[in-house]
Amino acid sequence: MGIDVSIVIPAFNEEERIGATVREVLRYIAATGRSAEVIVVDDGSSDGTAKVVEEAFGELPEVPGRVIRYEKNRGKGYAVKTGLLAAEGRIALFSDADLSTPIEEMPKLIDPIKAGEFDVTFGSRALDRSLIGTHQPWRREQGGKVFNLVVRVMTGMPFWDTQCGFKAFNLAKFRPLLEVMQIERFGFDVEFLYVARLRGLRLKEIAVRWNNDDRSKVNVLRDSVRMFDEVRQIRRNAKNGLYDNDRSKLMADS
């Protein structure tokens, strides 16, 4: 019958917390009886991330799991794209390595796609802030609000939270779009949603539970500047036709 859901987890130097994350995901899959696989993409880690993941997979072998590893760090966006391209499920769920959104929230995103209602669903911290358990530090939280406001203005997208690391995709419709994606680091979330909306896919922002993890690797100043630059790049790409249907067809035929 095949696999229904592929859970893709990008990881960079995550040996301290990735083991607990993978075990939690595996236990959830086993307990719910879902037809699912887990793919951890090791984005050029210099620590024991891949080894820790393999050990976790070995503890629950009845759930399909694999590690994709490459030597050079390419960025979170590249890692997610790599996982989506390798996924065997009809639907893929991308989750951050810290499980800030609990894996139990998965049905909120998966079920509307399975029902044929939407093609891309994504978690949001902004729609119902009562679902946030542990908040980010004030400066980071305000920075996120400013960034999402800028994204709305610059892209025309009506969404309030593009950066939550919990998104699901109908792979038959979304995977062909990956060939035109350009952003390899933190701005990839915006590009994913922007291109999907541009190409007529049905998107839905869904409120999910979320808890901040103090071990986040995001640097507010450095990464905010980088993300703003990447949003500008998305605008340039769109203006230059890099996301157009004709270009995609041309690339596929070449």
C-alpha positions as CSV (number, residue, x, y, z in Angstrom):
1,M,0.0,0.0,0.0
2,G,3.0,2.3,0.4
3,I,3.8,4.9,3.0
4,D,1.3,7.6,3.8
5,V,3.5,10.1,5.6
6,S,7.2,10.9,5.5
7,I,8.5,12.9,8.5
8,V,11.5,14.9,7.6
9,I,13.7,16.3,10.3
10,P,16.7,18.5,9.4
11,A,19.6,18.4,11.9
12,F,22.9,20.2,12.3
13,N,25.1,19.4,15.3
14,E,22.1,18.1,17.2
15,E,23.6,15.1,19.0
16,E,22.4,16.4,22.4
17,R,18.7,16.5,21.6
18,I,18.1,14.6,18.3
19,G,18.0,11.2,20.0
20,A,15.1,12.2,22.3
21,T,13.3,13.8,19.3
22,V,13.6,10.7,17.1
23,R,12.5,8.3,19.9
24,E,9.5,10.5,20.6
25,V,8.5,10.5,16.9
26,L,9.0,6.8,16.6
27,R,6.9,6.0,19.7
28,Y,4.1,8.2,18.4
29,I,4.1,6.5,15.0
30,A,4.1,3.0,16.6
31,A,1.4,4.0,19.1
32,T,-1.0,5.5,16.5
33,G,-0.3,2.8,13.9
34,R,0.3,5.3,11.1
35,S,2.0,4.2,7.9
36,A,5.0,6.5,8.2
37,E,8.7,6.8,7.8
38,V,11.2,9.1,9.5
39,I,14.0,10.8,7.5
40,V,16.7,12.7,9.4
41,V,18.8,14.8,7.1
42,D,22.2,15.4,8.7
43,D,23.3,18.8,7.3
44,G,27.0,18.3,7.5
45,S,27.2,18.0,11.3
46,S,30.7,17.8,12.9
47,D,29.4,16.0,15.9
48,G,27.8,12.6,16.4
49,T,24.3,13.5,15.2
50,A,24.1,10.7,12.6
51,K,25.3,8.0,15.1
52,V,22.8,9.1,17.7
53,V,20.0,8.9,15.2
54,E,21.0,5.5,14.0
55,E,21.0,4.2,17.6
56,A,17.5,5.6,18.1
57,F,16.3,4.0,14.9
58,G,17.7,0.7,16.1
59,E,15.6,0.7,19.2
60,L,12.4,0.7,17.3
61,P,13.1,-1.1,14.0
62,E,9.4,-1.7,13.1
63,V,9.1,2.0,12.1
64,P,11.1,2.7,8.9
65,G,13.8,5.3,9.5
66,R,16.9,6.5,7.7
67,V,19.6,9.1,7.9
68,I,20.7,11.1,4.9
69,R,24.1,12.7,5.4
70,Y,26.4,14.9,3.4
71,E,29.7,16.4,4.5
72,K,29.3,20.1,3.9
73,N,26.8,22.2,5.8
74,R,24.4,23.7,3.3
75,G,21.6,25.2,5.4
76,K,18.3,24.1,6.8
77,G,16.4,24.8,3.6
78,Y,18.7,22.6,1.6
79,A,18.3,19.8,4.2
80,V,14.5,20.0,4.1
81,K,14.5,19.9,0.3
82,T,16.8,16.9,0.3
83,G,14.5,15.1,2.7
84,L,11.4,16.0,0.6
85,L,13.0,14.7,-2.6
86,A,13.9,11.4,-0.9
87,A,10.5,10.9,0.8
88,E,8.4,7.9,-0.2
89,G,5.2,9.0,1.5
90,R,2.2,10.6,-0.3
91,I,2.4,13.4,2.3
92,A,5.5,14.8,3.9
93,L,5.7,16.6,7.2
94,F,8.8,18.7,8.0
95,S,9.5,19.2,11.7
96,D,12.3,21.1,13.5
97,A,14.7,18.9,15.4
98,D,13.7,20.3,18.8
99,L,10.0,19.3,18.4
100,S,9.0,22.8,19.5
101,T,5.6,21.8,18.0
102,P,4.8,18.4,19.6
103,I,4.5,15.6,17.1
104,E,1.0,14.9,18.4
105,E,-0.1,18.0,16.5
106,M,0.6,16.2,13.2
107,P,-3.0,15.3,12.4
108,K,-3.9,19.0,12.3
109,L,-1.7,19.3,9.2
110,I,-1.9,15.9,7.7
111,D,-5.6,15.2,7.8
112,P,-6.7,18.2,5.7
113,I,-4.3,17.2,3.0
114,K,-5.5,13.5,3.1
115,A,-9.1,14.8,2.8
116,G,-8.1,16.7,-0.3
117,E,-9.0,20.1,1.2
118,F,-5.5,21.6,0.9
119,D,-2.1,21.0,-0.7
120,V,0.2,22.7,1.8
121,T,-0.6,23.2,5.5
122,F,1.7,24.9,8.0
123,G,1.7,25.5,11.8
124,S,1.3,28.9,13.2
125,R,2.1,30.5,16.5
126,A,0.3,33.7,15.7
127,L,-3.3,32.5,15.1
128,D,-3.9,31.4,18.7
129,R,-1.1,32.5,21.1
130,S,-2.8,30.7,24.0
131,L,-1.4,27.5,22.5
132,I,2.2,28.8,23.2
133,G,3.5,27.1,26.3
134,T,7.0,28.5,26.7
135,H,7.4,31.8,25.0
136,Q,10.6,33.1,23.3
137,P,12.6,35.9,24.9
138,W,10.8,39.2,24.4
139,R,13.3,40.6,21.9
140,R,13.2,37.5,19.7
141,E,9.4,37.3,19.8
142,Q,9.1,40.9,18.7
143,G,11.7,40.4,16.0
144,G,9.6,37.5,14.7
145,K,6.5,39.6,14.5
146,V,8.4,42.4,12.6
147,F,9.8,39.8,10.2
148,N,6.4,38.3,9.4
149,L,4.9,41.8,8.9
150,V,7.7,42.6,6.4
151,V,7.1,39.2,4.7
152,R,3.4,40.1,4.3
153,V,4.2,43.5,2.8
154,M,7.0,42.3,0.5
155,T,5.3,39.1,-0.8
156,G,1.6,39.9,-0.6
157,M,1.0,36.7,1.3
158,P,-1.7,36.9,3.9
159,F,-0.1,34.6,6.5
160,W,0.9,35.6,10.0
161,D,3.6,33.0,10.7
162,T,5.8,31.7,7.9
163,Q,8.6,30.5,10.1
164,C,7.1,27.9,12.4
165,G,9.1,24.7,11.8
166,F,6.1,22.4,11.2
167,K,4.8,22.2,7.6
168,A,3.1,19.5,5.5
169,F,3.0,18.9,1.8
170,N,1.0,16.9,-0.8
171,L,4.2,15.7,-2.5
172,A,2.6,14.9,-5.8
173,K,1.8,18.6,-6.1
174,F,4.7,20.2,-4.2
175,R,7.7,18.2,-5.1
176,P,7.8,19.4,-8.7
177,L,8.2,22.9,-7.4
178,L,11.4,22.1,-5.6
179,E,13.4,22.4,-8.8
180,V,12.9,26.2,-8.9
181,M,13.6,26.8,-5.2
182,Q,16.7,28.9,-4.6
183,I,16.9,29.6,-0.9
184,E,19.1,27.2,1.1
185,R,19.0,28.7,4.6
186,F,16.4,30.2,6.9
187,G,14.4,32.1,4.3
188,F,13.4,28.8,2.6
189,D,10.1,28.7,4.6
190,V,8.9,32.0,2.9
191,E,10.0,30.7,-0.6
192,F,8.2,27.4,-0.1
193,L,4.9,29.2,0.7
194,Y,5.4,31.9,-1.9
195,V,6.1,29.6,-4.8
196,A,3.3,27.2,-3.8
197,R,0.8,30.1,-3.6
198,L,2.1,31.5,-6.9
199,R,1.6,28.2,-8.6
200,G,-2.0,27.8,-7.5
201,L,-1.6,25.3,-4.6
202,R,-4.1,25.5,-1.8
203,L,-2.5,26.7,1.4
204,K,-3.8,26.7,5.0
205,E,-2.2,28.3,8.1
206,I,-3.2,26.3,11.2
207,A,-2.8,27.1,14.9
208,V,-0.6,24.6,16.7
209,R,0.9,24.1,20.1
210,W,4.4,25.4,20.4
211,N,7.1,25.7,23.1
212,N,10.4,27.7,22.8
213,D,13.6,25.7,23.2
214,D,16.4,27.9,24.8
215,R,19.0,25.9,22.9
216,S,17.9,27.4,19.5
217,K,20.7,28.1,17.2
218,V,19.1,31.2,15.7
219,N,21.0,34.4,16.3
220,V,18.5,37.3,16.3
221,L,20.8,39.9,14.7
222,R,22.8,37.8,12.3
223,D,19.9,35.6,11.1
224,S,17.4,38.4,10.9
225,V,19.6,40.3,8.5
226,R,20.1,37.2,6.4
227,M,16.4,36.4,6.3
228,F,15.5,39.9,5.1
229,D,18.1,39.6,2.4
230,E,16.6,36.2,1.4
231,V,13.1,37.7,1.2
232,R,14.4,40.4,-1.1
233,Q,16.0,37.6,-3.2
234,I,12.6,35.9,-3.4
235,R,11.1,39.1,-4.8
236,R,14.0,39.4,-7.3
237,N,13.6,35.7,-8.4
238,A,9.8,36.2,-8.9
239,K,10.4,39.4,-10.9
240,N,13.0,37.6,-13.1
241,G,10.6,34.7,-13.8
242,L,12.6,32.1,-11.9
243,Y,9.4,30.7,-10.4
244,D,7.2,30.7,-13.6
245,N,5.6,27.6,-15.0
246,D,7.4,28.1,-18.3
247,R,10.8,28.1,-16.7
248,S,9.9,25.0,-14.7
249,K,8.9,23.2,-17.9
250,L,12.0,24.4,-19.7
251,M,14.2,23.0,-16.9
252,A,12.4,19.7,-16.9
253,D,12.8,19.3,-20.6
254,S,16.5,20.3,-20.7
